[in-house]
Amino acid sequence: MLLMSLLADSKYAKYEMMFDRLKRHRISVNQFHMLLILASQGNSWIGMKDMVSYMQKKRGGRISQSGVSRAINTLGDIKDSWKEQKKDKSITHFEQDRMQGHDFLETRTDEKDSRFILFRLNRRGFAFIDKTLNI
């Protein structure tokens, strides 16, 4: 009880609780940054190329497309292959979390060219951001 009162009085208590929540859900700061970018876009669909350029502009550094793709896979919907591979004991805990997904993103293919994937934040993702930021 005393620890909670000291933590509540701390200047950085809100940030500590926010990062603790992200850690419990196994979401990195970069992935949360991507969620915030998608939340700022609203319900509009965004492509991979636009997301990479937007993240590079905001972070001021080089971001690879594979990094954004891994974040999309981690934050995206739950994979069907997870049920079959869950029984395999050789898969590490980190790989299991990546295969499971968080179901924060909706994905679809572009109507003009089916090679390009578009994605946006779903209702569950918006709720997670609101709950995380309003601790």
N, C-alpha and C positions, 0 to 999 in steps of 0.2 A: 504494500500500500504506500509506504514511504517512497519507494522507487518510482511509482507512478506519479506521485505528486511532484517529485523532483523533475521527472521527465516532462510533465505538463508545463512546468515553469520554464523549461529550457527554451531558448530562442529558436532552436532548430528542431523542436519536438515534432512539428508537422512533417518536416522533411524526413526525419528518421522513421516515422510511421509509414510514410509513403514508400520509402525505399525498402522497408521491411516487408510491406505488402507485395512489392514487385519481386522481391527475393523469394517469398513464399510461393508465388505463382510461377517462378522460374522465368521471369521476363527481364531481359537486359535493358539497360538504359537506352541503347540504340533502338531496340524494338519498341520501347515506350515512346521514343521520339517519333518513330514512324507512325504509331497509333495517333499521336497528337497531330501530325501532319494530315493524316487521313480524316481525322475529326474536323479539322479546319476546312477540308474540302466539302464537307456535308455529305449529301447523298449522290454526288457526282462520281462517275467511274473514272479511275486514273490508270494509266498504263505504266509498264515497267520503266520505259525510257524517261517518262516525265517524273516518276518517283525518284529515280537515281539522280537526275539533274537537280531536282528540288532539294534532296537531302545534301548533295554536294554544295549547293549554294548556301544552305542554312548552317552546315557544320564547318564550312570553310576548308574542307580537306577532300581527299579522294575517297570515294565510296565505290566499291565494285558492284557490278550487277549481281554477282553470285551472293554477296552479303545480303542484298535486298531480297533476293530469291529465297535464301534460307530463312530470313525473317518472315516472309510471306508464308512459307511452309510451316513454320513454327506457330504463327499466329492464325493460320488458316483453319479450315475445317478438319475434322477428324478423318484420318485416312482409313480406307476399307481394309488395307493390308495389315493394319494394326492388330486386328483380331487373330489373324493367322500367326503373326510374328511374335505375339505376346507370349506364346508358349516356349519360344526359343530362348534358352538360358544364356547363349553366347552374346546376346545383344546387351550393351551397356545401358545404365540408367539414363545417361544423357541422350542416347539414340532413341530410347523408349519415349522420352519426353518430346523429342522432335517428331516422332512418328504419330504421337497421340494428337498433337495440335491443341489450340485453345478455342477454336471456333469463334474468332473475333472478326473474321473477314469473309466477305462474299466474293466469289470469283466467277467470271464468265469469259468466253472468248469473244473476240471482235467479230462483228457481222461481215465486215469487208475482207478480213484476212484472219483465218482461224488460228494462225500461228501465235498471234498476240493475245495475251491474257490481260484482262482488265479486272480491277478489284476495288472494293470500297469497304468501309467499316459497317458492320451490321449492328442491330439493336443491342446485342450482348456486348459488343465492343464499346459502344457509347456508354452503356451502363457501367462497365468496368472503369472507364476513364473518369466518369463522374464520381464514382465511389472512391477511387484512388485520390483524386484531387481534393475532394471534400472531406478529408479525414478530420 
